[in-house]
Amino acid sequence: MKTILLVLTIIFCSKAWAKLYLDKKVKFPLDTDLYERVLDKQECQRQLKYIQQNDSLLMARFLDSGMRVPRGILKGNLVDLGNYPQCLEIHSFVKDMSIEGKFCMIKVPVNQNLQLPPPFKNFTSNFDPGALRIHTKVFENLRDYTRNMEKIRATFGGELTDFRNDESNSFSSLTFHLAMCVPKVCTTEETIAGLLFNMTAVGFEYEDDYCRLPNDKPWALVDYVAVMIFSILGLLICICTYYDVNHNILSQKDPKEANEILIAFSALKNCRQLLVIKPNPNNINCLDGIRSLAIFWVIVGHVFYIIGFIPANPIDTVNWSQSYESLWITTATLTVDTFFLLSGLLLVYITAKKLTGRELIKNLPFFYLNRLLRMFPLLAAVVLYEASFSNRVADGPLWNRFMVNNAHKCRTFWWTTLLHLQNFINPQQACVGVTWYLAIDVQLHILSPIVLYWVLGRSKASAWTALTTAVFSSLAASTIYIFLSEPLKETLNNYIYYYVNILTRAPPFFVGLVYGYMLHLWRKRRAKIHTIVHSFITSFFICLLIIILYCKFKGDQVDFENNTMKSLFLSFLRPLWSLSLGWIIFACVNGYGGICTNIFYFIGPINWFLSLNVWIIPARISYAMYLIHMSVMFAVYSTTLQPVYFTVGSAMFDAFGFLWLSMFVAFFLTALIDAPFAILFKKLFECKLIILCFI
């Protein structure tokens, strides 16, 4: 209990320290001062005059790389990204002038009050999209798209910036986001006036968004730290791999005589072990399939999520998202509760085999350290990469909004992610945004001994009392909070006050504790359930899973305004999802398996499918896949030169590509970082050397 109170004290103290930390200047991933230093009004006029009067080809290169009318306006596209690499490649030396390209994005309101010169002296253009009767449906769909993007942003914490959604939803606030290519020494206003005509004089309004130049990514301290740490790690891997090859292949010595510490970082050994598939009677085989399918669902859902913020056809996108065809994507957020279920289930199932209640309390520091250290190396490596190298792997017109933003978050809030406090301190500015799940999982593990002490005791009555109390208490607290919380009634607060809130996400974890205890009780024997009873229960839970998906889909619709039903959905859909899926696991483990059974014909094929060996490797690398898949997607989509035209087929094509790419990267991250440190920590705990840390 003292340890738990200490952890809670650290959390609240960290909030106060964070306010002081934020006052310190963190080096931004881009050299923002560079864009001001290069400006030179006189030199700008010289260059513009030369381009306009003497070099039509150079002028064409600037114009071709920049502003044009977005394609697909009637499909809702208000974005044109120009040609980013072509603009930055402009570098011409003429008449003692160095003319270089600078890429800029500007925001142009659709509603313009233009005062045109003669012969249109008395003509005033006050464009209002709402007045276009023939295209009323178009702008209604744009309004629905904007509202839908608000919901998605509220769900995922605003990791992405949607170009089309500004502060207001009114038609008059619609804004074009257009690219411009201007000389490095000029502003956008000077360029427009010099190469075209003085648009501001006729009332043309626009606002500068951001600009980019070549070599505008300065080296920071974190970059040097990353080079040093990853170089040491790489050197260690090379040395240990050489030792492994020399000992086991070249010298052909007995593998048992090899130094376990030296061989721990061998890339050859760890890659082989990841690929070895051996049956283990102590494993719950169906969990590999569930874990693999869950992470696949997460990745596919995130592909559709990111494309939804940069589509060339937003109206088609929102229409699809509101149709039943999208149910399998729009309900993908439920899959995170699958991980909470598995976390709670395995916590009890594994711990109950090793410890009693008293032994747990006695070894509580080791219990916490085992969980934290097991997750730390790979998480720390990803955080370090995000804060440094991620900003340098590529570049593109959207790099400023995605990768630069993520790098800045990690340079500012790396410590909250490593301490698993980001959902309390900076939920919307978290480094590696998907780690909100890890934070809640760790926090629930910290609280779990309150229940585990009774569950690991000898009294089954005490265990069941503790488990049922935990489940119903967490469910009651979550429900009361959801119904009474005023901030939750505002869509944009949904992410902070619901999605990453430990109170609202705890019930699935405690449901997992219940199923873990049930599997522990029947560890060496099968549960005997009457055929009719089992058939009825299984049928009920499978139907309930389908109903949950439908209710989740309906509750997320733009036009669903029943607040009472929304609160009910938020309170109970996720716990019921875990309850239903937990029963499927329990049924698979307790002998209703094989290709088919006489007891209940469709659990057999489910267990067979989930227990296939093909799921073992994806399950082993699922943690690394979860950490890095969003970074891979951001890096790819940030380089796109135009908004992505959305179709389900093209999105799935991208999704399969990201699945394989994420698996490829995750495999080597697991083999080279996660597996070696897991071996080291295991040796430390076995030798009790960790006690030295407390002396």
Disulfide bonds with the S-S distance in Angstrom:
Cys44-Cys186 2.03
Cys87-Cys181 2.18
Cys104-Cys211 2.05
Cys410-Cys431 2.02
